[in-house]
Amino acid sequence: MTEHKATEATLAPVSPWHTASYSAERGECVEVAEGPITGVRDTKHRDLGALFFCGNEWQAFLNVAKGDLN
């Protein structure tokens, strides 16, 4: 994961935060905001902030989550 040092304005999501589709099934609520930098946060602990990923990092994560290791 790349460490991003930026102001809150540069990390503002392009899309609004939404609950990840896999989270609802298990009751583990993770929210995602997609854009040039994608944010991920725990809905139960929003005050702790979010993790941010650039496009290729986020795509690699999604591929592994889906079981596509190619």
Backbone as JSON Lines, residues from 0, in Angstrom:
{"i":0,"aa":"M","n":[0.85,-1.17,0.0],"ca":[0.0,0.0,0.0],"c":[0.89,1.23,0.0]}
{"i":1,"aa":"T","n":[0.58,2.18,-0.81],"ca":[1.31,3.44,-0.88],"c":[0.81,4.37,0.21]}
{"i":2,"aa":"E","n":[1.74,5.0,0.91],"ca":[1.33,5.97,1.91],"c":[1.08,7.29,1.22]}
{"i":3,"aa":"H","n":[-0.11,7.82,1.37],"ca":[-0.48,9.08,0.74],"c":[-0.49,10.18,1.8]}
{"i":4,"aa":"K","n":[0.34,11.18,1.62],"ca":[0.31,12.33,2.51],"c":[-0.33,13.47,1.73]}
{"i":5,"aa":"A","n":[-1.53,13.8,2.13],"ca":[-2.27,14.82,1.41],"c":[-3.26,15.47,2.35]}
{"i":6,"aa":"T","n":[-3.79,16.57,1.92],"ca":[-4.8,17.24,2.72],"c":[-6.15,16.57,2.52]}
{"i":7,"aa":"E","n":[-7.07,16.85,3.39],"ca":[-8.41,16.27,3.26],"c":[-9.04,16.63,1.93]}
{"i":8,"aa":"A","n":[-8.79,17.82,1.43],"ca":[-9.39,18.25,0.16],"c":[-8.91,17.38,-1.0]}
{"i":9,"aa":"T","n":[-7.63,16.99,-1.02],"ca":[-7.14,16.18,-2.13],"c":[-7.61,14.74,-2.03]}
{"i":10,"aa":"L","n":[-8.02,14.33,-0.83],"ca":[-8.49,12.97,-0.66],"c":[-10.01,12.86,-0.71]}
{"i":11,"aa":"A","n":[-10.67,13.96,-1.02],"ca":[-12.12,13.94,-1.09],"c":[-12.56,12.96,-2.16]}
{"i":12,"aa":"P","n":[-13.45,12.04,-1.8],"ca":[-13.91,11.05,-2.76],"c":[-14.7,11.67,-3.89]}
{"i":13,"aa":"V","n":[-14.6,11.07,-5.06],"ca":[-15.39,11.5,-6.21],"c":[-16.83,11.03,-6.03]}
{"i":14,"aa":"S","n":[-16.98,9.81,-5.55],"ca":[-18.32,9.29,-5.31],"c":[-18.62,9.36,-3.81]}
{"i":15,"aa":"P","n":[-19.89,9.37,-3.44],"ca":[-20.21,9.36,-2.01],"c":[-19.82,8.02,-1.38]}
{"i":16,"aa":"W","n":[-19.63,8.01,-0.09],"ca":[-19.34,6.76,0.62],"c":[-20.54,5.83,0.5]}
{"i":17,"aa":"H","n":[-20.29,4.55,0.23],"ca":[-21.37,3.56,0.19],"c":[-20.87,2.26,0.82]}
{"i":18,"aa":"T","n":[-21.8,1.5,1.36],"ca":[-21.45,0.23,2.0],"c":[-21.04,-0.77,0.94]}
{"i":19,"aa":"A","n":[-19.9,-1.41,1.17],"ca":[-19.42,-2.43,0.24],"c":[-20.41,-3.59,0.18]}
{"i":20,"aa":"S","n":[-20.65,-4.14,-1.0],"ca":[-21.66,-5.18,-1.18],"c":[-21.36,-6.43,-0.36]}
{"i":21,"aa":"Y","n":[-20.11,-6.8,-0.18],"ca":[-19.77,-7.99,0.59],"c":[-19.93,-7.77,2.09]}
{"i":22,"aa":"S","n":[-19.93,-6.54,2.53],"ca":[-20.01,-6.24,3.97],"c":[-21.39,-6.53,4.54]}
{"i":23,"aa":"A","n":[-22.42,-6.21,3.81],"ca":[-23.78,-6.33,4.32],"c":[-24.14,-7.77,4.69]}
{"i":24,"aa":"E","n":[-23.62,-8.73,3.96],"ca":[-23.94,-10.13,4.2],"c":[-23.44,-10.6,5.56]}
{"i":25,"aa":"R","n":[-22.32,-10.07,6.0],"ca":[-21.68,-10.53,7.23],"c":[-21.88,-9.59,8.4]}
{"i":26,"aa":"G","n":[-22.49,-8.44,8.17],"ca":[-22.67,-7.47,9.24],"c":[-21.42,-6.68,9.56]}
{"i":27,"aa":"E","n":[-20.38,-6.87,8.78],"ca":[-19.14,-6.12,8.94],"c":[-19.19,-4.97,7.95]}
{"i":28,"aa":"C","n":[-19.51,-3.81,8.42],"ca":[-19.78,-2.7,7.52],"c":[-18.51,-1.93,7.16]}
{"i":29,"aa":"V","n":[-18.15,-2.05,5.92],"ca":[-17.04,-1.3,5.35],"c":[-17.62,-0.4,4.28]}
{"i":30,"aa":"E","n":[-17.22,0.87,4.3],"ca":[-17.67,1.81,3.28],"c":[-16.53,2.11,2.33]}
{"i":31,"aa":"V","n":[-16.91,2.36,1.08],"ca":[-15.95,2.66,0.02],"c":[-16.38,3.92,-0.69]}
{"i":32,"aa":"A","n":[-15.42,4.76,-1.04],"ca":[-15.65,5.92,-1.9],"c":[-14.64,5.85,-3.02]}
{"i":33,"aa":"E","n":[-15.12,5.71,-4.24],"ca":[-14.24,5.49,-5.37],"c":[-13.93,6.78,-6.12]}
{"i":34,"aa":"G","n":[-12.78,6.81,-6.72],"ca":[-12.32,7.95,-7.49],"c":[-10.87,7.71,-7.87]}
{"i":35,"aa":"P","n":[-10.13,8.74,-8.24],"ca":[-8.71,8.57,-8.56],"c":[-7.95,7.94,-7.39]}
{"i":36,"aa":"I","n":[-8.36,8.29,-6.19],"ca":[-7.87,7.63,-4.98],"c":[-9.12,7.08,-4.29]}
{"i":37,"aa":"T","n":[-9.11,5.77,-4.0],"ca":[-10.26,5.12,-3.39],"c":[-10.07,5.05,-1.88]}
{"i":38,"aa":"G","n":[-11.11,5.42,-1.16],"ca":[-11.07,5.38,0.3],"c":[-11.87,4.21,0.83]}
{"i":39,"aa":"V","n":[-11.39,3.63,1.94],"ca":[-12.07,2.53,2.61],"c":[-12.09,2.86,4.1]}
{"i":40,"aa":"R","n":[-13.26,2.73,4.74],"ca":[-13.34,3.01,6.17],"c":[-14.34,2.08,6.84]}
{"i":41,"aa":"D","n":[-14.2,1.94,8.15],"ca":[-15.08,1.13,8.98],"c":[-16.23,2.01,9.43]}
{"i":42,"aa":"T","n":[-17.45,1.6,9.14],"ca":[-18.6,2.44,9.49],"c":[-18.8,2.56,10.99]}
{"i":43,"aa":"K","n":[-18.29,1.6,11.75],"ca":[-18.43,1.65,13.2],"c":[-17.4,2.56,13.85]}
{"i":44,"aa":"H","n":[-16.35,2.9,13.1],"ca":[-15.26,3.71,13.65],"c":[-14.81,4.77,12.64]}
{"i":45,"aa":"R","n":[-15.75,5.53,12.12],"ca":[-15.42,6.56,11.13],"c":[-14.43,7.58,11.67]}
{"i":46,"aa":"D","n":[-14.46,7.79,12.99],"ca":[-13.57,8.76,13.61],"c":[-12.1,8.37,13.51]}
{"i":47,"aa":"L","n":[-11.82,7.11,13.19],"ca":[-10.44,6.66,13.04],"c":[-9.88,6.94,11.65]}
{"i":48,"aa":"G","n":[-10.7,7.47,10.76],"ca":[-10.22,7.82,9.42],"c":[-10.44,6.7,8.41]}
{"i":49,"aa":"A","n":[-9.68,6.77,7.35],"ca":[-9.84,5.82,6.24],"c":[-8.48,5.47,5.67]}
{"i":50,"aa":"L","n":[-8.44,4.38,4.94],"ca":[-7.26,4.0,4.17],"c":[-7.51,4.43,2.73]}
{"i":51,"aa":"F","n":[-6.47,4.89,2.05],"ca":[-6.61,5.36,0.68],"c":[-5.67,4.59,-0.24]}
{"i":52,"aa":"F","n":[-6.18,4.24,-1.42],"ca":[-5.44,3.45,-2.39],"c":[-5.49,4.13,-3.76]}
{"i":53,"aa":"C","n":[-4.37,4.11,-4.48],"ca":[-4.39,4.61,-5.86],"c":[-5.05,3.54,-6.73]}
{"i":54,"aa":"G","n":[-5.33,3.87,-7.97],"ca":[-6.1,3.01,-8.87],"c":[-5.57,1.61,-9.02]}
{"i":55,"aa":"N","n":[-4.26,1.45,-9.29],"ca":[-3.73,0.1,-9.51],"c":[-3.71,-0.72,-8.23]}
{"i":56,"aa":"E","n":[-3.51,-0.08,-7.08],"ca":[-3.54,-0.8,-5.8],"c":[-4.95,-1.3,-5.51]}
{"i":57,"aa":"W","n":[-5.95,-0.45,-5.75],"ca":[-7.33,-0.83,-5.5],"c":[-7.75,-1.96,-6.42]}
{"i":58,"aa":"Q","n":[-7.36,-1.9,-7.69],"ca":[-7.71,-2.97,-8.64],"c":[-7.06,-4.28,-8.23]}
{"i":59,"aa":"A","n":[-5.81,-4.24,-7.78],"ca":[-5.14,-5.46,-7.32],"c":[-5.87,-6.06,-6.12]}
{"i":60,"aa":"F","n":[-6.3,-5.22,-5.19],"ca":[-7.06,-5.69,-4.03],"c":[-8.35,-6.35,-4.48]}
{"i":61,"aa":"L","n":[-9.09,-5.71,-5.39],"ca":[-10.35,-6.28,-5.87],"c":[-10.12,-7.63,-6.55]}
{"i":62,"aa":"N","n":[-9.05,-7.74,-7.34],"ca":[-8.75,-8.99,-8.02],"c":[-8.51,-10.11,-7.01]}
{"i":63,"aa":"V","n":[-7.75,-9.83,-5.96],"ca":[-7.48,-10.85,-4.95],"c":[-8.76,-11.19,-4.18]}
{"i":64,"aa":"A","n":[-9.56,-10.18,-3.86],"ca":[-10.82,-10.41,-3.15],"c":[-11.77,-11.3,-3.96]}
{"i":65,"aa":"K","n":[-11.71,-11.18,-5.26],"ca":[-12.57,-11.97,-6.15],"c":[-11.95,-13.34,-6.45]}
{"i":66,"aa":"G","n":[-10.71,-13.57,-6.0],"ca":[-10.05,-14.84,-6.26],"c":[-9.33,-14.9,-7.59]}
{"i":67,"aa":"D","n":[-9.22,-13.77,-8.28],"ca":[-8.54,-13.69,-9.57],"c":[-7.09,-13.27,-9.32]}
{"i":68,"aa":"L","n":[-6.2,-14.23,-9.3],"ca":[-4.79,-13.94,-9.0],"c":[-3.94,-13.69,-10.24]}
{"i":69,"aa":"N","n":[-4.57,-13.64,-11.4],"ca":[-3.8,-13.39,-12.64],"c":[-3.57,-11.94,-12.86]}
